[in-house]
């Protein structure tokens, strides 16, 4: 592909990166570095590795079939629509909790940067801006906006990181697993929300279909056309996924190098100011405003995609459950209704709780709670519903998926044990 065609092919994968490089990276990764040094670097790699198939199955299914994963969920064996109802329940819970977490983090960035108003006021204002963008621009706005935002974020982080490229100690921690005392809950949250919740694989199937529609590539059902769409979709997905992995590792390392002793601040509303010191210590005071702008871009893009993703999931799920709701005007009303309702409820929660780090961690744990089931659903869909063996995942991907399902179950059990019994 030429550079221009590569840029135009990007879209859903960058939305995946925008959703990923947000709370999990700005909140959880620096905490891991500040509290445990390089000890949890391996976990960032493992989380991306074992969850890779779950995220790849979304664009794979959409490119191969022209339908979203929700259509696959509707065909799961067992009681009618039970998998869809599980997904819908998770969407309702996360659509409020996760939105509260990411919007409050974005509001906290603006509050720290400006010193004006409050986190709550900024969060409400950002929710209004996001709603306006969704109403006016749709997918074309989302596509362009996130390409620009992720370019700014990647550039700023790389510029800071090259000053502290770690030595052999960090490389050893990439391949030697360890769980320092007191790290289980944070480790489970990282596994649950890094790169992001597995729900996003369903969103990715929506985004892939929308990208195919807007580029006029969705009409040809020939084998050659489906293979071409699959290769393009997977290239795009892997670009975004690789960006998430690299950024996650960089944030852990920056936390380990420059945020030792900031553990308490990284767990409350002062986390943005504490995190900014990792940049200013490396590049000077002038970097403070660049970092704040970059952090805001990251959290704004995450908030944008979260509002769009959960709302679209709700409307599409209702349309599959009740074909009478499949008409575009009804789906649009369901979408907007969920946007408004979830935003209002999220604002109530963030006002009541206040601490964006607590909200983000809670969202991560809820995502971990539904992750094993969604992983199983995704695996079943691509193994059983894709008629052409060439379009199905490899045996290696299936094996990694089985390990990932087991790993998310173990992480969920360990976190519940620590929270409830230990």
C-alpha positions in Angstrom: 0.0 0.0 0.0 1.1 3.6 -0.6 1.3 6.0 2.4 -2.0 7.6 1.3 -3.8 4.3 1.0 -2.4 3.2 4.4 -3.7 6.4 6.0 -7.1 6.0 4.4 -7.3 2.4 5.4 -6.8 3.4 9.1 -10.0 3.9 11.0 -11.5 1.2 13.2 -8.0 0.2 14.4 -7.3 3.8 15.5 -10.6 3.9 17.2 -9.5 0.7 19.1 -6.3 2.5 20.0 -8.2 5.6 21.1 -10.4 3.5 23.3 -7.4 1.7 24.7 -4.9 4.5 25.2 -7.0 6.2 27.8 -7.8 5.3 31.4 -6.0 2.0 31.3 -2.8 3.7 30.1 -3.0 7.1 31.9 -4.3 5.7 35.2 -3.3 2.1 35.6 0.0 1.9 33.8 1.7 4.8 35.7 0.4 3.4 39.0 2.0 0.0 38.2 5.4 1.7 37.5 5.2 4.0 40.5 4.3 1.3 43.0 6.1 -1.7 41.6 8.8 -0.4 39.3 9.4 -2.6 36.3 7.8 -5.7 38.0 4.5 -5.6 36.0 5.9 -4.9 32.6 5.4 -8.5 31.7 1.7 -8.2 32.5 1.2 -5.4 29.9 2.6 -7.8 27.2 0.7 -10.8 28.5 -2.6 -8.8 28.6 -2.2 -7.7 25.0 -1.0 -11.2 23.9 -3.7 -13.4 25.4 -6.5 -10.9 24.6 -5.4 -10.3 21.0 -7.6 -13.0 19.4 -10.7 -11.6 21.2 -10.1 -8.2 19.5 -9.1 -9.7 16.2 -12.3 -11.7 16.0 -14.4 -8.6 15.7 -13.0 -7.2 12.4 -12.4 -10.7 11.2 -16.1 -11.6 11.6 -17.3 -8.3 10.1 -15.0 -8.4 7.1 -15.8 -12.1 6.3 -19.6 -11.9 6.8 -20.6 -8.3 6.4 -22.4 -8.6 9.8 -21.5 -7.6 13.3 -20.6 -10.0 16.1 -24.1 -9.4 17.6 -25.5 -11.4 14.7 -23.2 -14.1 15.7 -24.2 -13.9 19.3 -27.9 -14.3 18.2 -26.9 -17.7 16.7 -25.3 -19.1 19.9 -26.6 -22.5 20.9 -28.9 -22.8 23.9 -31.9 -20.7 25.1 -33.0 -18.1 22.5 -30.9 -14.9 22.5 -29.3 -15.7 25.9 -25.9 -14.5 24.7 -27.4 -11.3 23.4 -29.1 -10.8 26.8 -25.7 -11.3 28.6 -24.1 -8.8 26.3 -27.0 -6.3 26.8 -26.7 -6.6 30.6 -23.0 -6.0 30.4 -23.6 -3.0 28.1 -26.1 -1.4 30.6 -23.7 -1.9 33.5 -20.6 -0.7 31.8 -22.2 2.0 29.7 -22.8 3.9 32.9 -19.8 2.8 35.1 -17.1 3.0 32.4 -18.5 6.3 31.0 -18.4 7.8 34.5 -14.7 6.7 34.8 -13.4 8.0 31.5 -15.4 11.2 31.4 -14.3 12.1 35.0 -10.7 11.4 34.1 -11.0 13.7 31.1 -12.6 16.4 33.3 -9.9 16.0 35.8 -7.3 16.7 33.1 -8.9 20.0 32.2 -9.4 20.9 35.9 -5.8 20.2 36.7 -4.6 22.1 33.6 -6.8 25.2 34.0 -7.4 25.4 37.8 -11.0 26.6 36.9 -14.4 25.2 37.7 -14.2 21.5 38.8 -13.9 18.0 37.5 -17.6 17.6 37.6 -18.4 20.7 35.6 -15.8 19.9 33.0 -17.1 16.4 32.7 -20.6 17.6 32.0 -19.3 20.1 29.4 -17.3 17.4 27.7 -20.3 15.1 27.6 -22.3 17.8 25.8 -19.5 18.4 23.3 -19.2 14.7 22.5 -23.0 14.5 22.0 -22.9 17.4 19.6 -20.1 15.8 17.6 -22.0 12.5 17.4 -25.1 14.3 16.2 -23.3 16.4 13.6 -20.4 14.2 12.3 -21.1 10.6 12.8 -18.4 8.1 11.8 -16.5 10.6 9.5 -15.8 12.9 12.4 -14.9 10.0 14.6 -12.4 8.7 12.0 -10.6 12.0 11.3 -10.7 13.2 14.9 -9.1 10.1 16.3 -6.3 9.9 13.7 -5.2 13.4 14.7 -5.5 12.7 18.4 -3.6 9.5 18.3 -0.8 11.0 16.2 -0.4 13.8 18.8 -0.4 11.4 21.7 2.1 9.0 20.1 4.5 11.7 19.2 4.5 13.4 22.6 5.0 10.1 24.5 7.8 8.9 22.2 9.6 12.2 22.5 9.5 11.8 26.3 10.3 8.1 26.3 13.4 8.2 24.2 15.2 10.1 27.0 14.7 7.2 29.4 15.1 4.0 27.3 15.6 1.4 30.0 18.4 -1.1 30.4 18.6 -4.9 30.9 16.6 -4.8 34.2 13.4 -3.7 32.4 14.0 -6.2 29.5 14.2 -9.0 32.1 10.9 -8.0 33.6 9.3 -8.3 30.2 9.8 -12.0 30.2 10.0 -13.0 33.9 6.6 -12.9 35.5 6.2 -11.7 39.1 3.4 -10.4 41.3 4.8 -8.2 44.1 2.9 -8.2 47.4 -0.2 -5.9 47.2 -0.3 -5.9 43.4 -3.1 -8.5 42.7 -6.0 -6.0 42.4 -4.1 -3.6 40.2 -2.8 -6.6 38.1 -6.4 -7.8 37.7 -7.5 -4.4 36.7 -4.8 -4.2 34.1 -5.7 -7.6 32.7 -9.4 -6.5 32.7 -8.9 -3.2 31.0 -5.8 -3.5 28.9 -5.8 -2.8 26.1 -9.5 -2.2 26.9 -12.7 -4.2 27.7 -13.5 -7.1 25.3 -16.9 -5.4 24.6 -14.8 -3.2 22.2 -14.4 -6.2 19.9 -18.1 -5.9 19.2 -17.8 -2.2 18.6 -14.9 -2.9 16.2 -17.2 -5.1 14.1 -19.6 -2.1 13.9 -16.8 0.2 13.0 -15.5 -2.2 10.3 -18.9 -2.5 8.7 -19.3 1.3 8.8 -15.8 1.7 7.2 -16.7 -0.7 4.5 -19.9 1.1 3.8 -18.4 4.6 3.7 -15.6 3.4 1.4 -17.9 1.4 -0.9 -16.2 -2.0 -0.3 -19.0 -3.9 1.3 -21.1 -4.9 -1.7 -18.9 -7.6 -3.3 -19.4 -11.0 -1.7 -16.8 -12.9 -3.7 -14.1 -14.9 -2.0 -11.4 -12.6 -3.3 -13.2 -9.5 -2.1 -13.8 -10.9 1.4 -10.1 -11.9 1.6 -9.0 -8.4 0.6 -11.4 -6.8 3.2 -10.1 -9.2 5.8 -6.4 -8.4 5.2 -7.1 -4.7 5.2 -9.2 -4.9 8.4 -6.6 -7.0 10.2 -3.8 -4.7 9.2 -5.7 -1.7 10.5 -6.6 -3.5 13.8 -3.0 -4.6 14.3 -1.7 -1.1 13.8 -4.0 0.2 16.6 -3.3 -2.8 18.8 0.5 -2.3 18.5 0.2 1.3 19.3 -1.7 0.4 22.5 1.0 -2.1 23.5 3.9 0.3 23.0 2.2 3.1 24.8 1.2 0.9 27.7 4.8 -0.2 28.2 6.1 3.4 27.9 3.8 4.6 30.6 4.8 1.8 33.0 8.5 2.6 32.4 7.9 6.4 32.8 6.1 5.7 36.1 8.9 3.5 37.3 11.6 6.1 36.5 10.0 9.3 37.6 6.9 8.6 39.7 8.4 6.6 42.6 6.8 8.0 45.8 3.8 9.4 44.0 1.7 6.4 44.6 -0.9 8.2 46.8 -1.3 11.1 44.4 -1.7 8.7 41.5 -4.8 7.2 43.3 -6.8 10.4 43.6 -7.7 13.6 41.7 -4.0 14.7 41.7 -2.9 11.9 39.4 -2.8 14.1 36.3 -0.4 16.6 37.9 1.7 13.8 39.3 1.9 12.1 35.9 2.9 15.4 34.2 6.1 15.4 36.3 7.3 12.4 34.3 7.2 14.5 31.2 8.5 17.8 32.7 11.4 16.0 34.4 12.5 14.6 31.1 11.9 17.6 28.8 11.6 20.7 30.9 8.7 22.8 32.3 7.5 23.7 28.7 6.4 20.1 28.3 3.7 20.6 30.9 1.2 22.2 28.6 2.0 19.8 25.8 1.4 16.8 28.1 -1.9 18.2 29.3 -3.1 18.8 25.8 -2.0 15.2 24.9 -3.6 13.7 28.0 -6.8 15.6 27.2 -6.8 14.3 23.6 -6.3 10.7 24.8 -9.2 10.9 27.4 -11.5 12.9 25.1 -11.1 10.3 22.3 -11.7 7.5 24.8 -14.8 9.2 26.2 -16.0 9.8 22.6 -15.6 6.2 21.6 -17.1 4.9 24.8 -20.3 7.0 24.4 -20.6 5.9 20.8 -19.7 2.3 21.4 -22.0 1.5 24.3 -24.9 3.5 22.8 -24.4 1.8 19.4 -24.2 -1.6 21.1 -27.5 -1.0 22.9 -29.4 0.1 19.8 -28.0 -2.7 17.7 -28.6 -5.3 20.3 -32.2 -4.2 20.7 -32.6 -4.3 16.9 -31.4 -8.0 16.8 -33.6 -9.0 19.7 -36.7 -7.2 18.3 -36.7 -7.0 14.5 -39.4 -4.4 14.7 -36.8 -2.0 16.2 -34.4 -2.6 13.3 -35.7 0.4 11.2 -33.0 3.1 11.1 -35.2 5.8 12.7 -36.0 3.6 15.7 -32.4 2.5 16.1 -31.4 6.2 16.0 -33.8 7.0 18.8 -32.6 4.1 20.8 -29.0 5.2 20.3 -29.7 8.8 21.3 -31.8 7.7 24.2 -28.9 5.6 25.6 -26.5 8.4 25.0 -28.6 10.8 27.1 -29.6 8.3 29.8 -26.1 6.9 30.3 -24.5 10.3 30.4 -27.0 11.6 33.0 -26.5 8.6 35.2 -22.7 8.6 34.8 -22.7 12.3 35.8 -24.7 11.4 39.0 -22.1 8.7 39.8 -19.1 10.8 39.2 -20.5 13.6 41.4 -21.2 11.1 44.2 -17.9 9.3 44.0 -15.6 12.2 42.9 -12.4 10.2 42.5 -11.8 9.5 38.8 -9.1 6.9 39.6 -11.7 4.9 41.8 -14.2 5.2 39.0 -11.7 4.0 36.3 -10.6 1.1 38.4 -14.2 0.1 39.1 -14.9 0.2 35.4 -11.9 -2.0 34.7 -13.2 -4.6 37.2 -16.7 -4.7 35.7 -15.0 -5.2 32.3 -13.0 -8.1 33.7 -16.3 -9.6 35.1 -17.8 -10.0 31.6 -14.6 -10.7 29.7 -14.5 -14.5 29.9 -18.0 -14.9 28.5 -17.6 -12.4 25.7 -14.3 -14.1 24.8 -16.0 -17.5 24.5 -18.8 -15.9 22.4 -16.3 -14.4 20.0 -14.3 -17.6 19.6 -17.4 -19.6 18.9 -18.6 -17.2 16.2 -15.4 -17.2 14.2 -14.8 -20.9 14.5 -18.4 -22.1 13.8 -19.9 -19.3 11.6 -17.2 -18.7 9.0 -17.8 -21.1 6.2 -14.5 -20.6 4.4 -11.5 -22.1 6.2 -9.2 -19.4 4.8 -11.3 -16.8 6.7 -11.2 -18.6 10.0 -8.5 -17.9 12.6 -5.4 -20.1 12.7 -5.0 -23.0 15.2 -2.4 -20.8 17.0 -5.0 -18.0 17.5 -7.5 -20.5 18.8 -5.0 -21.8 21.3 -4.0 -18.3 22.5 -7.7 -17.6 22.8 -8.3 -20.6 25.1 -5.3 -19.4 27.2 -6.8 -15.9 27.3 -10.2 -17.2 28.5 -8.5 -19.2 31.3 -6.4 -16.2 32.2 -9.3 -13.8 32.5 -11.1 -16.3 34.7 -8.1 -16.7 37.0 -7.7 -12.9 37.2 -11.4 -12.5 38.0 -11.2 -15.2 40.7 -8.1 -13.7 42.3 -9.5 -10.2 42.4 -12.8 -11.4 43.9 -10.8 -13.4 46.5 -8.7 -10.4 47.5 -11.7 -8.0 47.6 -14.2 -10.3 49.4 -12.3 -12.8 51.4 -8.7 -11.8 52.0 
